[in-house]
Amino acid sequence: MRRLDARVAAVIRIEAVWLAVEPLDMRCGTEAALARVVNVFGSARPHHAYLFANRRTNRMKVLVHDGIGVWLAARRLNQGKFVWSKDTGATLSLSRAQLDALVLGLPWRCIGEAGVITVL
């Protein structure tokens, strides 16, 4: 069973995670989400994940290009909201630790270099 898990994980390898600031209509499917990725990021690159939230930031869609095709996943919080960037027109790159925090609804901006304390 362990070998199968490793092969499945290798299929959906993610090397970079990108966050789009503008909201996405959560009714859209794979084709519309892919069109938005190309429109916002210029292209859908293999092994990259692209994250979008709805206006209320309580739902998220993630489109991943695995090198062969695309995967579209959705996540909904039962309570609270995702911590989302408010920079209009911007796209952000996230680390794996920031992605893990984001999908749980935690303040991901404080993780990594952004969380370094330099002044006492």
N, C-alpha and C positions, 0 to 999 in steps of 0.2 A: 504494500500500500504506500509506503514511503516513496518509492521510485515514481509512482504515478503522480503523487503530489508535486514532486520536483519538476516533472515534465509539464504539468499544467501551469505551474508558476512561471516556467520559462516562456510559455506561449504569450503570457500577458506581462512581459517585462516592461517596466516603466523607467526610462532614463531621465526624463524631465517632466515637471508638472507646471502647467500654466494656468493662471486664474484670470478669467475675464471679468471686468468690473461691471459692464452693462448687463442688466437682467435678461434672462431668456424665458420665453413662454414655455412652461413645463409640459404643455400639450404637444410640443413638437417631437417628431420622431428622429430616427437616425439621420435621414437625408437632410432635414432642416438643421439639425445640430451640426452636421458636417459642413453644410453651407455656411453656417455662422462661424465655425472655426476658420474656414478659409477666408472669410470676410474679415474677421478680427485679427487673426494671426498670420495671414498671408498664405498658409499651407497647413496641411495636417501631416506632421512628420512621423515616421515610424518610431514606435516606442516612446511616444510623448502622450501625456494625458492633458486634457483641456477641461477645466471646471467652469461651470456656469451656475448661477443661483437665480431664483425667481425674485420678483420685486420685494416680497416680504422676507426674503432670505431664510425661510424655513424649509425650503426644498433645494436640492442640488442635483445637477446632471453632470456626469463625467463621460467624455468621449475619449476613447483610447484607440490609437492606430497601432495594431500589433505587427505591422510589416506585411500582412496579407489582406486584412480587412479591418473593419472598425467595430468596436464594442461600445455600447451606450448603457450606462448604469444610472440609476436614480437613487437618491437618499432623501428621506423626510424625517425631520425631527418632530417628535410628538409634543415636545415643550421647548420653548425658547427659540433662538435663531442662530444661524451660522454667523460667525464673525467674518464679515466681508469688507473688502476695501471700498472706500467711497471716492477714490480718485477717478474722476470721469475720463473716459477715453483711454484708460491705462490698461496694461496687462502686466501681471507679475509672475515671476518664477518662484516656486516654492520648493523647499527641501522636503525630503521624505518625512522628517520629524514634524515639520509644519503641516504637511498633508494629513498625517495621522491625527494631529490635534484639531485641524479644521473639520474633518469629517465627524469628530465627536462633539463639535460645537464649542471647543475650547479656544482661548485667545492665542492663536498660532503666531501672531506677530512678535510675541515675547520669546520665541524659541530660536535658538541659534545666535547669530551675530546681533540680531535686534535686541536680545535679552542681556547683552553684556553691559555690566555696570562700570562706568568709567569715572564718575564723580561721586565723592562722598559728601 
